[in-house]
Amino acid sequence: MSKKSIRVGLLGFGVVGQGAWKHLLADGDGLERLLGVRVELIKASIRSLDKEREVTIPPEKLTTDSWEIVNDPEIDLVCELMGGIEPARELTMTAIANGKHVVTANKALICEHGAEIFAAAEQAGTHYGFEASVAGGIPIIKTIRESLVANEFRLIYGILNGTSNYILTRMEQEGASFGEVLDAARELGYVEADEALDLDGYDAAHKTVILAYLAHGLWAREGSFPIEGIRRISTEDLRAAGKLNCKVKLIAVIRRDFDTQGVALGVYPALVPMREVIARTDGVYNGISVTGSVLGTTVLTGRGAGQDPTASSVISDVVDAIKVILGEKPPPKLRHTSEGACRLAVPSEVEGAFYLRLTVEDKPGQLARVADTLADQEVSIATVLQTGIPERSAASIILTTHETNEHSIAMAIKALGGLQGMLDKPVLLRMFDSNNNNTK
């Protein structure tokens, strides 16, 4: 196809949108040398024309009408950077129906409607790029879909949320409380407006769903696998993890058992052994470990969020889309070739060891009652440490278990919660083991 320029419109002009506009403009000459066409920025949609912005943009290139962009026959490529489900879904589907190529950073949209969007893009023969939806500047999606195409994946796990990692890192390094570090993270702008996305694991869960589909052709729904956050992690837990030569990290885990074809998913704080690169990935950085049948294990680390890292991935997808427009490459196949080959593992199949912290009345026999309650659910204790909390006339019991399964530990936690003398809700952390196949 002979074209002198590719015309681009942006839906959304927040942090990521401004970053994409800024770098596409600044790198225009380099992109033209690479692609042989000019990338022409036509328009960006915004909520308010009056809002001050870091990136300077001519007023005539702003609009409050997103439909103007997706219905403009002169626009070739749409960057959907507005976030949320609606109207992002309807705008995306309209752009695709109009023959436009689309790139996005919208993980929530793909998590909820990826199957519909992928099918529409393939039918229309358009490019739908979503590298920026997972781990910001780390090219994990392209790595799985292209670089590691010869592999089947036994294990993919890692840190997919930089905010939670920043909080846990500072708590561990400084001995600061969760609340203190959370306040600092808010001041730095690290925390989403909806704090549950960062603190309760939902941001990482959206990304986990996307990776599970890319790796295994399995669309998982929110609520079908464990999603837990970091609000109840204390410095006591971090110190205890250190004594076990581990660090507490909020990790996303995707494990496949090739005998049963069960795939175990989870997002939760876990004790990760210090021998793992992921345990040593600190601050706002993300890290993803991928174990493939041919490659073995490789780890990718980098900044997982923020304007520039995410804009970098958006522009990578823009370049790929332009190559499709120019006929230099076909649109990528979005739907997995083996949809339906795997199933979501049930809790009784998902095995591992666990860490528990219990706060109980400081009275004789409490530890024995705890041990009996665990034994009733076929959970056996591996190690135990009990320390006093004089100001509460209480004791803290920290214990680790031998290997059990998710169903048994859930029943044990429920029983412990109703145990006489239990003062607080039990704190449960997984003990991550990369060598554990984890499903049966």
C-alpha positions as CSV (number, residue, x, y, z in Angstrom):
1,M,0.0,0.0,0.0
2,S,1.3,3.4,-1.0
3,K,0.7,6.0,1.7
4,K,2.5,9.2,2.6
5,S,1.2,9.3,6.2
6,I,-0.7,7.3,8.8
7,R,-3.3,9.3,10.6
8,V,-3.7,8.5,14.3
9,G,-6.4,9.5,16.8
10,L,-6.2,9.1,20.6
11,L,-9.2,8.2,22.8
12,G,-8.2,9.6,26.2
13,F,-5.5,12.1,27.0
14,G,-4.5,11.3,30.6
15,V,-1.1,10.3,31.8
16,V,-0.6,7.5,29.2
17,G,-2.3,9.4,26.4
18,Q,-0.1,12.4,26.9
19,G,3.0,10.2,27.0
20,A,2.1,8.5,23.7
21,W,1.3,11.8,22.0
22,K,4.6,13.4,23.3
23,H,6.8,10.6,22.2
24,L,5.1,10.0,18.8
25,L,5.6,13.7,18.1
26,A,9.2,13.8,19.4
27,D,10.1,10.6,17.5
28,G,8.3,11.4,14.3
29,D,11.5,11.7,12.2
30,G,12.9,8.4,13.4
31,L,9.6,6.6,12.9
32,E,9.4,8.0,9.4
33,R,12.9,6.7,8.6
34,L,11.9,3.3,10.0
35,L,8.5,3.0,8.4
36,G,8.8,5.1,5.3
37,V,5.6,7.0,6.2
38,R,4.8,10.0,8.5
39,V,2.9,9.3,11.6
40,E,0.4,12.2,11.7
41,L,-1.4,12.9,15.0
42,I,-4.9,14.1,14.1
43,K,-6.9,14.4,17.3
44,A,-7.3,13.4,20.9
45,S,-10.5,13.1,22.8
46,I,-10.8,14.5,26.4
47,R,-13.4,15.0,29.0
48,S,-12.8,18.7,29.6
49,L,-11.3,21.4,27.3
50,D,-10.5,23.6,30.3
51,K,-8.2,21.2,32.2
52,E,-4.5,22.1,32.3
53,R,-2.2,19.5,30.8
54,E,1.6,18.8,30.9
55,V,1.7,18.2,27.2
56,T,1.0,21.2,24.9
57,I,-1.4,20.4,22.1
58,P,-3.1,22.7,19.7
59,P,-6.7,23.3,20.7
60,E,-8.1,22.3,17.3
61,K,-6.6,18.8,17.9
62,L,-8.8,18.3,21.0
63,T,-12.4,17.1,21.1
64,T,-14.8,16.0,23.8
65,D,-16.5,13.7,21.3
66,S,-14.8,10.4,21.1
67,W,-17.2,9.2,18.4
68,E,-15.7,11.9,16.1
69,I,-12.5,10.0,16.1
70,V,-13.7,6.4,15.6
71,N,-16.1,7.5,12.8
72,D,-13.6,9.8,11.0
73,P,-12.9,8.0,7.6
74,E,-9.5,9.8,7.4
75,I,-8.1,8.2,10.6
76,D,-6.3,4.9,10.1
77,L,-5.3,4.0,13.6
78,V,-7.0,4.6,17.0
79,C,-5.1,4.5,20.4
80,E,-7.7,3.6,23.0
81,L,-6.1,5.0,26.2
82,M,-9.2,6.1,28.1
83,G,-9.5,3.1,30.4
84,G,-12.7,1.5,31.9
85,I,-15.2,-0.7,30.2
86,E,-17.7,1.6,28.7
87,P,-17.7,3.6,26.5
88,A,-14.2,2.1,25.7
89,R,-15.7,-1.2,24.5
90,E,-18.3,0.3,22.2
91,L,-15.8,2.8,20.8
92,T,-13.3,0.0,20.2
93,M,-15.9,-2.2,18.4
94,T,-17.0,0.7,16.3
95,A,-13.5,1.6,15.3
96,I,-12.9,-2.1,14.3
97,A,-16.2,-2.2,12.4
98,N,-15.0,0.9,10.5
99,G,-11.8,-0.9,9.4
100,K,-9.5,1.0,11.8
101,H,-6.6,-0.6,13.6
102,V,-6.6,-0.2,17.4
103,V,-4.0,-0.3,20.1
104,T,-4.8,-0.1,23.8
105,A,-3.5,-0.1,27.3
106,N,-6.9,-1.1,28.8
107,K,-6.4,-4.3,30.7
108,A,-9.8,-4.2,32.3
109,L,-11.5,-4.1,28.9
110,I,-9.5,-7.0,27.6
111,C,-10.1,-9.0,30.8
112,E,-13.9,-8.5,30.4
113,H,-14.4,-8.4,26.7
114,G,-11.2,-9.8,25.1
115,A,-13.0,-12.7,23.4
116,E,-15.5,-10.4,21.7
117,I,-12.9,-7.9,20.6
118,F,-10.4,-10.5,19.4
119,A,-13.0,-12.1,17.2
120,A,-14.2,-8.8,15.8
121,A,-10.6,-7.7,14.9
122,E,-9.8,-11.0,13.2
123,Q,-13.0,-11.0,11.2
124,A,-12.3,-7.4,10.1
125,G,-8.7,-8.1,9.3
126,T,-7.5,-5.3,11.5
127,H,-4.7,-5.1,14.0
128,Y,-5.5,-5.0,17.7
129,G,-2.4,-4.4,19.8
130,F,-2.4,-4.6,23.6
131,E,1.2,-4.8,24.7
132,A,0.8,-1.9,27.1
133,S,-2.0,-3.6,29.0
134,V,0.3,-5.8,31.0
135,A,3.5,-4.7,32.9
136,G,3.9,-1.3,31.2
137,G,7.3,-1.3,29.5
138,I,8.0,-5.0,29.8
139,P,7.3,-6.6,26.4
140,I,5.7,-9.8,27.9
141,I,2.9,-10.1,25.5
142,K,5.1,-10.0,22.4
143,T,7.5,-12.4,24.2
144,I,4.8,-15.0,24.8
145,R,3.1,-14.6,21.4
146,E,6.2,-14.4,19.2
147,S,9.6,-15.0,20.8
148,L,8.5,-18.1,22.8
149,V,6.0,-19.4,20.3
150,A,7.7,-22.8,20.3
151,N,7.1,-23.3,24.0
152,E,4.3,-24.5,26.2
153,F,4.3,-22.9,29.6
154,R,4.4,-24.8,32.9
155,L,4.7,-21.7,35.0
156,I,4.3,-17.9,34.6
157,Y,4.5,-15.9,37.7
158,G,5.7,-12.5,39.0
159,I,5.1,-9.0,40.2
160,L,2.5,-7.3,38.0
161,N,1.7,-4.3,40.1
162,G,4.4,-1.7,40.9
163,T,2.4,0.1,43.6
164,S,2.0,-2.9,45.9
165,N,5.6,-3.8,45.3
166,Y,6.7,-0.3,46.3
167,I,4.7,-0.4,49.5
168,L,6.0,-3.9,50.5
169,T,9.6,-2.9,49.7
170,R,9.5,0.2,51.8
171,M,7.8,-1.6,54.7
172,E,10.5,-4.3,54.6
173,Q,13.5,-2.0,54.2
174,E,12.4,0.8,56.6
175,G,10.2,-1.1,59.1
176,A,7.4,1.4,58.2
177,S,3.8,0.5,58.6
178,F,1.4,-0.2,55.7
179,G,-0.5,3.1,56.4
180,E,2.7,5.2,56.5
181,V,4.0,3.9,53.2
182,L,0.5,4.1,51.6
183,D,0.3,7.8,52.4
184,A,3.7,8.3,50.7
185,A,2.6,6.3,47.7
186,R,-0.4,8.5,47.4
187,E,1.7,11.7,47.5
188,L,3.9,10.3,44.7
189,G,0.9,9.5,42.5
190,Y,1.5,5.8,42.5
191,V,-1.9,4.8,43.7
192,E,-4.9,4.4,41.4
193,A,-8.0,6.6,42.0
194,D,-9.7,3.2,42.8
195,E,-7.2,2.0,45.4
196,A,-8.6,-1.5,45.4
197,L,-7.0,-2.1,42.0
198,D,-3.5,-1.7,43.6
199,L,-4.1,-2.7,47.2
200,D,-6.5,-5.6,46.8
201,G,-5.0,-7.3,43.8
202,Y,-7.5,-6.5,41.1
203,D,-5.1,-4.7,38.8
204,A,-2.7,-7.7,38.8
205,A,-5.7,-10.0,38.4
206,H,-6.8,-8.3,35.1
207,K,-3.3,-8.8,33.8
208,T,-3.3,-12.4,35.0
209,V,-6.4,-13.2,33.0
210,I,-4.8,-11.8,29.8
211,L,-1.6,-13.8,30.3
212,A,-3.5,-17.0,31.1
213,Y,-5.4,-16.6,27.8
214,L,-2.3,-15.9,25.8
215,A,-0.4,-18.9,27.3
216,H,-3.2,-21.4,27.6
217,G,-6.3,-20.3,25.6
218,L,-8.3,-20.0,28.9
219,W,-10.5,-17.0,29.7
220,A,-10.9,-16.9,33.5
221,R,-13.5,-14.7,35.2
222,E,-13.0,-12.6,38.2
223,G,-14.1,-14.6,41.3
224,S,-13.1,-17.9,39.7
225,F,-9.6,-17.8,41.3
226,P,-8.0,-16.3,44.5
227,I,-7.5,-12.6,44.4
228,E,-6.0,-11.2,47.6
229,G,-4.2,-7.9,48.4
230,I,-1.7,-6.5,50.8
231,R,-3.7,-4.5,53.3
232,R,-3.2,-7.0,56.2
233,I,0.5,-7.5,55.7
234,S,2.5,-6.3,58.8
235,T,6.1,-5.7,59.4
236,E,6.0,-8.7,61.6
237,D,5.2,-10.8,58.6
238,L,8.1,-9.3,56.7
239,R,10.5,-10.0,59.5
240,A,9.3,-13.6,59.8
241,A,9.7,-14.0,56.0
242,G,13.2,-12.8,56.3
243,K,14.0,-15.4,58.9
244,L,12.8,-18.0,56.4
245,N,15.1,-16.5,53.7
246,C,12.1,-15.2,51.8
247,K,10.5,-11.9,50.9
248,V,6.8,-11.1,50.9
249,K,5.7,-10.1,47.4
250,L,2.2,-9.7,45.8
251,I,2.5,-12.1,42.9
252,A,0.4,-13.4,40.1
253,V,0.8,-17.1,39.4
254,I,-0.3,-19.2,36.4
255,R,0.6,-22.9,36.6
256,R,-0.4,-25.7,34.2
257,D,-0.4,-29.4,34.9
258,F,0.0,-31.1,31.6
259,D,-1.3,-34.4,32.9
260,T,-4.7,-33.1,34.0
261,Q,-4.7,-29.9,31.8
262,G,-5.7,-28.0,34.9
263,V,-4.5,-24.4,35.1
264,A,-4.2,-22.9,38.6
265,L,-4.4,-19.1,38.7
266,G,-4.0,-16.8,41.7
267,V,-3.0,-13.3,42.8
268,Y,-1.9,-13.1,46.4
269,P,0.9,-12.0,48.8
270,A,3.4,-14.9,49.1
271,L,6.7,-15.7,50.7
272,V,9.1,-15.9,47.7
273,P,12.5,-17.5,48.3
274,M,15.4,-15.2,48.0
275,R,17.0,-17.4,45.3
276,E,14.2,-16.2,42.9
277,V,14.9,-13.1,40.9
278,I,11.3,-12.0,41.6
279,A,12.1,-11.9,45.4
280,R,14.8,-9.4,44.6
281,T,12.7,-7.2,42.3
282,D,12.0,-4.2,44.5
283,G,10.3,-0.8,44.4
284,V,8.0,0.2,41.6
285,Y,9.6,-2.5,39.3
286,N,7.7,-5.4,37.9
287,G,9.2,-8.8,37.1
288,I,7.8,-11.8,35.2
289,S,9.3,-15.3,35.3
290,V,8.3,-17.6,32.4
291,T,9.1,-21.3,32.3
292,G,8.7,-22.8,28.8
293,S,9.0,-26.4,27.6
294,V,11.9,-25.5,25.2
295,L,13.5,-22.4,26.7
296,G,13.5,-23.3,30.4
297,T,13.1,-20.3,32.6
298,T,13.7,-16.6,31.7
299,V,12.9,-13.5,33.7
300,L,11.9,-10.1,32.4
301,T,12.1,-7.1,34.7
302,G,11.5,-3.4,34.3
303,R,9.2,-0.5,35.1
304,G,5.7,-1.8,35.0
305,A,3.7,1.5,35.0
306,G,4.0,5.2,34.5
307,Q,3.8,7.5,31.5
308,D,7.0,6.7,29.6
309,P,7.2,2.9,30.1
310,T,3.6,2.4,29.1
311,A,3.9,4.9,26.2
312,S,6.9,2.8,25.0
313,S,4.7,-0.2,24.6
314,V,1.9,1.8,23.0
315,I,4.3,3.0,20.4
316,S,5.6,-0.5,19.8
317,D,2.0,-1.5,19.0
318,V,1.5,1.6,16.8
319,V,4.6,0.5,14.7
320,D,3.3,-3.0,14.3
321,A,-0.2,-1.7,13.3
322,I,1.4,0.6,10.7
323,K,3.3,-2.4,9.2
324,V,0.0,-4.2,8.9
325,I,-1.5,-1.1,7.2
326,L,1.4,-0.9,4.8
327,G,1.1,-4.6,4.0
328,E,4.5,-5.5,5.4
329,K,3.0,-8.1,7.8
330,P,-0.4,-9.7,8.4
331,P,-2.5,-8.9,11.4
332,P,-1.5,-11.1,14.3
333,K,-3.7,-14.0,15.2
334,L,-5.4,-13.0,18.4
335,R,-7.4,-16.1,19.3
336,H,-5.5,-18.9,20.9
337,T,-5.0,-22.0,18.7
338,S,-6.0,-24.4,21.5
339,E,-9.0,-22.8,23.1
340,G,-10.8,-25.3,25.3
341,A,-7.7,-27.5,25.7
342,C,-7.3,-26.4,29.4
343,R,-9.6,-26.0,32.3
344,L,-9.4,-24.0,35.5
345,A,-8.1,-26.1,38.3
346,V,-10.4,-26.5,41.4
347,P,-9.1,-25.6,44.9
348,S,-8.7,-29.2,46.0
349,E,-6.2,-29.7,43.1
350,V,-4.1,-26.7,43.9
351,E,-1.4,-27.6,46.4
352,G,1.3,-25.8,48.3
353,A,2.6,-24.9,51.8
354,F,1.2,-21.9,53.7
355,Y,2.2,-19.3,56.3
356,L,-0.3,-18.3,59.0
357,R,-0.2,-15.5,61.6
358,L,-2.7,-15.8,64.4
359,T,-3.4,-13.4,67.3
360,V,-4.9,-15.3,70.3
361,E,-5.5,-14.8,74.0
362,D,-2.4,-15.5,76.0
363,K,-3.8,-18.5,77.8
364,P,-2.6,-22.1,78.3
365,G,-3.7,-24.5,75.6
366,Q,-4.2,-22.1,72.8
367,L,-1.5,-23.5,70.5
368,A,-2.8,-27.0,71.1
369,R,-6.3,-25.9,70.1
370,V,-4.9,-24.3,66.9
371,A,-3.0,-27.5,66.1
372,D,-6.1,-29.7,66.6
373,T,-8.2,-27.4,64.4
374,L,-5.7,-27.6,61.6
375,A,-5.4,-31.3,62.0
376,D,-9.2,-31.7,61.6
377,Q,-8.8,-30.2,58.1
378,E,-5.8,-32.4,57.3
379,V,-3.3,-29.5,57.6
380,S,-0.1,-30.3,59.5
381,I,2.3,-27.8,61.1
382,A,5.9,-27.6,59.8
383,T,7.2,-24.8,62.1
384,V,5.8,-22.7,64.8
385,L,6.8,-19.5,66.7
386,Q,4.9,-18.0,69.6
387,T,5.6,-14.5,71.0
388,G,3.8,-12.5,73.6
389,I,1.9,-9.2,73.0
390,P,1.7,-7.9,76.6
391,E,-0.2,-4.7,75.8
392,R,-3.1,-6.9,74.6
393,S,-2.7,-9.8,77.0
394,A,-2.3,-11.8,73.7
395,A,0.1,-13.9,71.8
396,S,1.1,-14.0,68.2
397,I,1.5,-17.5,66.7
398,I,3.3,-17.7,63.4
399,L,3.4,-21.1,61.8
400,T,4.1,-22.7,58.5
401,T,2.4,-25.8,57.1
402,H,3.5,-28.8,55.3
403,E,2.0,-29.1,51.7
404,T,-1.8,-29.2,51.6
405,N,-4.4,-27.9,49.2
406,E,-6.3,-24.7,48.8
407,H,-9.6,-26.3,49.8
408,S,-8.2,-27.7,53.1
409,I,-6.5,-24.5,54.1
410,A,-9.6,-22.5,53.3
411,M,-11.7,-24.7,55.6
412,A,-9.0,-24.5,58.3
413,I,-9.0,-20.7,58.2
414,K,-12.7,-20.7,58.5
415,A,-12.5,-23.0,61.5
416,L,-9.7,-21.0,63.1
417,G,-11.8,-17.8,62.7
418,G,-14.4,-19.2,65.0
419,L,-12.0,-20.7,67.6
420,Q,-12.4,-19.5,71.1
421,G,-9.7,-17.1,72.1
422,M,-9.0,-16.0,68.5
423,L,-8.7,-12.2,68.7
424,D,-8.1,-11.2,65.0
425,K,-8.9,-12.7,61.7
426,P,-6.1,-15.1,60.7
427,V,-3.5,-13.8,58.2
428,L,-2.7,-16.3,55.5
429,L,0.1,-16.2,53.0
430,R,1.2,-18.8,50.4
431,M,4.8,-20.1,50.4
432,F,5.8,-20.0,46.8
433,D,7.8,-22.8,45.3
434,S,8.7,-22.6,41.6
435,N,9.4,-26.3,41.6
436,N,6.0,-27.3,42.8
437,N,3.6,-28.3,40.0
438,N,0.8,-27.2,42.3
439,T,-2.0,-29.1,40.7
440,K,-3.1,-32.7,40.7
